[in-house]
Amino acid sequence: MSRRARGLRGRIATAVIVVALAAVAALGVAVHLLVLREQVDTARRTAADRISAAVDVRTATGLLAFDARVDDPSVPAELRDAVRADGARATLVTGGSVRTVWAAARDGEVVLSTRTRFVPADGTVAQVDRALLLAGAVVVLVAGLVGWVTAGRLAQRLRRAADTARGVASGGDPASLRRVVGERHDEVGALADAVDAMAARLADRVRAEQRFTAGVAHDLRTPVTGLLTAAELLEPSRAADLVRDRARALAALVEELLEVARLDGGREQALAEQVDLGEVVHRVVRRGVASGELPEGAVTVRTGGGTEVVTDPRRVDRVVSNLVRNALRHGAPPVEVVQDGRVVEVRDHGPGFEASLLREGPQRLRHSRTAGDGNGLGLVIATGQAGVLGATLELDNPAGGGARARLRLPESPSGGPHDEVTAGSPDREPTGA
C-alpha cells in the first residue's frame, strides 16, 4: 500500500469499512437468530395443532391419531407437570442442532403426547444466510468506495493546503489557503481561515521588521560616512587608530544591514556569465590576503580546475568570502576551501556550528558563543545571496570536527526574468564588499 493510501484517506476508508463490517455482522447475526426463532415457533404451533387434533379424535372415536401416545414415560417431567389439569395443553422444545418438539394434553386421567424432530438450520435458513452474506459484501464494498472517495476529497484539500503552506514557508509567493481549499464552510475551511490570518499577521511583522532594518541602515549611512571621513582626518595616534577601526566596523555593519534589506525585499537579480568556478574561488582568497583581511597561510584552496559554470561571479564571491571570514572568526585555522564541480566547500577546525544555528538556520544579529563576537549577518547574507543564485547553502558539523558549509550551484542560472548571461565579462567587485 502506498504512503498516500496509508494517510488520512486510507484511515478514513478503513474506519468506514470496519464500521460497515460490524453493522453487517450484527445485522446478519440478528436476522439469523430471528429466522431460527421463527422456525422453532412454527414447529411449536404445528405440534400444538397436532395434539389438539389428536385429543379431539380420541374423544370422538377412542382412537389415537397423529402418532399420539398415552402416558409416554419419556415425556419430560416439566411438560407433564404443565398439563396436570383436565384439558390443559402445552409444548416444549429440547435439543441443540436437532430439536425435539414435545406436545402434551390432559384427557381425563391420561396424558396424550406427540414428539417431532426437526433441524432448525435447514435449507431455508442457509438461503437466508447466503443472501445476507451477499448483501453484506455489497454494502461493505459500497461503503468502502464511498468512504474512499469522500476521504480522498478531504485529503486532497488538506494536501493542497499543506503544499501551499510549505511553499510559503520555504520562501515562495504567499497564497491564500482559503482559495486553495475552496469555499466550503467546514473544518478544513476554518483551518484555512485561521492559517491565512496567522500568515497575514506574520507577514505584517516581517515586513515591518524589513522596513525597520532598511530605514535604520539608510538613516545611519550618512552620519556613519561622515564619522568615518572625520576619523581619517585625525592626527595619527593610538586613540585615532581605535576610532578609525571602530568607524570602519560600524560602516561595514551598516552596509551589511543595507544588503540584508535588499535581499529581504527581493530586489536582487543575478547577472549570470560563464566563468571558471575554481578561478573565482582563488580570486576571493588572493584578494583577502592582499588586503590583509585574511592572514597569510590561514586559508588553503583546492580546486578541481576547468569547471565552467554560468552564474553571477560577484554573488559567488560574496558567499565564499563571507563563509571564509565566518570560519576564521568563529572557527580555528586552517580553513580549507575546496571546489569540486559545482560545489564549493568551506571548512574550519574549530568547535563547529551551534546546535541552535543548525536547527533554526542563520539568524540576523545572532551573537556567537565566543564572547559575543560577530553579529550573525555574514551567514544571513551568504544564505540570501545563494538564494538569488538559485543555489543551496548547507551547514553541518562533520565527523572530524569543525564546521562545514557547502555551496551547491544549480545546473542553470536562477534569479528572475531579468538574468543576463554573458561570456568573458571583466572582473567586478563583489556586491556589498
Solvent accessible surface area in square Angstrom, and as a share of the most:
residue,aa,sasa,rsa
1,M,177,0.79
2,S,70,0.45
3,R,205,0.75
4,R,145,0.53
5,A,14,0.11
6,R,140,0.51
7,G,20,0.19
8,L,59,0.30
9,R,55,0.20
10,G,9,0.09
11,R,148,0.54
12,I,52,0.26
13,A,7,0.05
14,T,78,0.45
15,A,55,0.42
16,V,50,0.29
17,I,62,0.32
18,V,88,0.51
19,V,101,0.58
20,A,12,0.09
21,L,93,0.46
22,A,62,0.48
23,A,60,0.47
24,V,34,0.20
25,A,59,0.46
26,A,66,0.51
27,L,109,0.54
28,G,18,0.18
29,V,89,0.51
30,A,46,0.35
31,V,38,0.22
32,H,52,0.23
33,L,102,0.51
34,L,115,0.57
35,V,32,0.18
36,L,30,0.15
37,R,163,0.60
38,E,93,0.42
39,Q,42,0.19
40,V,20,0.11
41,D,45,0.23
42,T,60,0.35
43,A,22,0.17
44,R,87,0.32
45,R,131,0.48
46,T,70,0.41
47,A,4,0.03
48,A,38,0.30
49,D,98,0.51
50,R,70,0.25
51,I,2,0.01
52,S,30,0.20
53,A,33,0.26
54,A,1,0.01
55,V,14,0.08
56,D,86,0.45
57,V,49,0.28
58,R,71,0.26
59,T,103,0.60
60,A,85,0.66
61,T,84,0.49
62,G,55,0.53
63,L,119,0.59
64,L,90,0.45
65,A,27,0.21
66,F,94,0.39
67,D,121,0.63
68,A,9,0.07
69,R,126,0.46
70,V,58,0.34
71,D,66,0.34
72,D,13,0.07
73,P,126,0.79
74,S,55,0.36
75,V,8,0.04
76,P,32,0.20
77,A,74,0.57
78,E,115,0.51
79,L,4,0.02
80,R,71,0.26
81,D,70,0.36
82,A,59,0.46
83,V,0,0.00
84,R,169,0.62
85,A,67,0.52
86,D,107,0.56
87,G,48,0.46
88,A,26,0.20
89,R,115,0.42
90,A,27,0.21
91,T,29,0.17
92,L,33,0.16
93,V,30,0.17
94,T,52,0.30
95,G,59,0.57
96,G,47,0.45
97,S,95,0.61
98,V,73,0.42
99,R,60,0.22
100,T,13,0.07
101,V,2,0.01
102,W,18,0.06
103,A,0,0.00
104,A,0,0.00
105,A,1,0.00
106,R,44,0.16
107,D,28,0.14
108,G,38,0.37
109,E,158,0.71
110,V,32,0.18
111,V,4,0.02
112,L,0,0.00
113,S,2,0.01
114,T,5,0.03
115,R,101,0.37
116,T,56,0.33
117,R,161,0.59
118,F,42,0.17
119,V,77,0.44
120,P,6,0.04
121,A,61,0.47
122,D,54,0.28
123,G,46,0.44
124,T,76,0.44
125,V,1,0.01
126,A,38,0.29
127,Q,111,0.49
128,V,42,0.24
129,D,49,0.25
130,R,145,0.53
131,A,61,0.47
132,L,42,0.21
133,L,133,0.66
134,L,124,0.62
135,A,53,0.41
136,G,6,0.05
137,A,59,0.45
138,V,79,0.45
139,V,76,0.44
140,V,21,0.12
141,L,115,0.57
142,V,78,0.45
143,A,23,0.18
144,G,9,0.08
145,L,103,0.51
146,V,89,0.51
147,G,5,0.05
148,W,91,0.32
149,V,73,0.42
150,T,82,0.48
151,A,1,0.01
152,G,4,0.04
153,R,143,0.52
154,L,56,0.28
155,A,5,0.04
156,Q,89,0.39
157,R,15,0.05
158,L,52,0.26
159,R,77,0.28
160,R,93,0.34
161,A,10,0.08
162,A,39,0.30
163,D,80,0.41
164,T,25,0.14
165,A,39,0.30
166,R,149,0.54
167,G,30,0.29
168,V,48,0.28
169,A,92,0.72
170,S,97,0.62
171,G,67,0.65
172,G,36,0.35
173,D,129,0.67
174,P,113,0.71
175,A,38,0.30
176,S,36,0.23
177,L,10,0.05
178,R,35,0.13
179,R,162,0.59
180,V,38,0.22
181,V,4,0.02
182,G,27,0.26
183,E,123,0.55
184,R,137,0.50
185,H,176,0.79
186,D,49,0.25
187,E,143,0.64
188,V,11,0.07
189,G,0,0.00
190,A,61,0.47
191,L,98,0.49
192,A,2,0.02
193,D,67,0.35
194,A,58,0.45
195,V,36,0.20
196,D,32,0.17
197,A,43,0.34
198,M,96,0.43
199,A,40,0.31
200,A,53,0.41
201,R,150,0.55
202,L,91,0.45
203,A,33,0.25
204,D,75,0.39
205,R,177,0.64
206,V,74,0.42
207,R,115,0.42
208,A,48,0.37
209,E,82,0.37
210,Q,46,0.20
211,R,153,0.56
212,F,146,0.61
213,T,14,0.08
214,A,31,0.24
215,G,31,0.30
216,V,50,0.29
217,A,0,0.00
218,H,124,0.55
219,D,101,0.52
220,L,70,0.35
221,R,108,0.40
222,T,105,0.61
223,P,76,0.48
224,V,7,0.04
225,T,76,0.44
226,G,40,0.39
227,L,86,0.43
228,L,46,0.23
229,T,76,0.44
230,A,53,0.41
231,A,2,0.01
232,E,86,0.39
233,L,143,0.71
234,L,81,0.40
235,E,142,0.64
236,P,117,0.74
237,S,56,0.36
238,R,218,0.80
239,A,69,0.53
240,A,5,0.04
241,D,78,0.40
242,L,113,0.56
243,V,64,0.37
244,R,29,0.11
245,D,64,0.33
246,R,146,0.53
247,A,3,0.02
248,R,121,0.44
249,A,42,0.33
250,L,65,0.33
251,A,21,0.16
252,A,52,0.41
253,L,52,0.26
254,V,3,0.01
255,E,59,0.26
256,E,30,0.14
257,L,22,0.11
258,L,17,0.08
259,E,0,0.00
260,V,1,0.01
261,A,6,0.05
262,R,70,0.26
263,L,28,0.14
264,D,43,0.22
265,G,40,0.39
266,G,56,0.54
267,R,154,0.56
268,E,25,0.11
269,Q,57,0.25
270,A,2,0.02
271,L,56,0.28
272,A,2,0.02
273,E,6,0.03
274,Q,86,0.38
275,V,22,0.12
276,D,44,0.23
277,L,0,0.00
278,G,3,0.03
279,E,77,0.34
280,V,3,0.01
281,V,0,0.00
282,H,61,0.27
283,R,47,0.17
284,V,3,0.02
285,V,13,0.07
286,R,126,0.46
287,R,75,0.27
288,G,6,0.05
289,V,44,0.26
290,A,91,0.70
291,S,82,0.53
292,G,62,0.59
293,E,91,0.41
294,L,9,0.05
295,P,76,0.48
296,E,151,0.68
297,G,62,0.59
298,A,13,0.10
299,V,16,0.09
300,T,62,0.36
301,V,35,0.20
302,R,136,0.49
303,T,45,0.26
304,G,56,0.54
305,G,46,0.45
306,G,62,0.59
307,T,26,0.15
308,E,90,0.40
309,V,2,0.01
310,V,44,0.25
311,T,7,0.04
312,D,0,0.00
313,P,10,0.06
314,R,48,0.18
315,R,8,0.03
316,V,0,0.00
317,D,3,0.02
318,R,7,0.03
319,V,0,0.00
320,V,0,0.00
321,S,10,0.06
322,N,3,0.01
323,L,5,0.03
324,V,1,0.00
325,R,53,0.19
326,N,21,0.11
327,A,6,0.05
328,L,41,0.20
329,R,118,0.43
330,H,44,0.20
331,G,20,0.19
332,A,33,0.26
333,P,85,0.53
334,P,65,0.41
335,V,0,0.00
336,E,46,0.20
337,V,0,0.00
338,V,33,0.19
339,Q,3,0.01
340,D,104,0.54
341,G,30,0.29
342,R,61,0.22
343,V,32,0.19
344,V,0,0.00
345,E,34,0.15
346,V,6,0.03
347,R,49,0.18
348,D,6,0.03
349,H,78,0.35
350,G,16,0.15
351,P,94,0.59
352,G,12,0.12
353,F,26,0.11
354,E,44,0.20
355,A,73,0.57
356,S,29,0.19
357,L,19,0.09
358,L,70,0.35
359,R,167,0.61
360,E,98,0.44
361,G,21,0.20
362,P,35,0.22
363,Q,78,0.35
364,R,68,0.25
365,L,98,0.49
366,R,51,0.19
367,H,115,0.51
368,S,23,0.15
369,R,127,0.46
370,T,56,0.33
371,A,110,0.85
372,G,38,0.36
373,D,65,0.34
374,G,19,0.19
375,N,40,0.21
376,G,23,0.22
377,L,0,0.00
378,G,18,0.17
379,L,10,0.05
380,V,23,0.13
381,I,0,0.00
382,A,0,0.00
383,T,58,0.34
384,G,23,0.22
385,Q,0,0.00
386,A,2,0.01
387,G,51,0.49
388,V,23,0.13
389,L,4,0.02
390,G,32,0.31
391,A,11,0.08
392,T,76,0.44
393,L,31,0.16
394,E,68,0.30
395,L,35,0.17
396,D,45,0.23
397,N,63,0.32
398,P,14,0.09
399,A,118,0.91
400,G,67,0.64
401,G,32,0.31
402,G,5,0.05
403,A,8,0.06
404,R,43,0.16
405,A,4,0.03
406,R,58,0.21
407,L,0,0.00
408,R,95,0.35
409,L,12,0.06
410,P,37,0.24
411,E,141,0.63
412,S,69,0.45
413,P,44,0.28
414,S,49,0.31
415,G,19,0.18
416,G,39,0.38
417,P,123,0.78
418,H,127,0.57
419,D,41,0.21
420,E,104,0.46
421,V,90,0.52
422,T,65,0.38
423,A,83,0.64
424,G,73,0.70
425,S,30,0.19
426,P,106,0.67
427,D,103,0.53
428,R,89,0.33
429,E,123,0.55
430,P,8,0.05
431,T,23,0.13
432,G,29,0.28
433,A,96,0.74
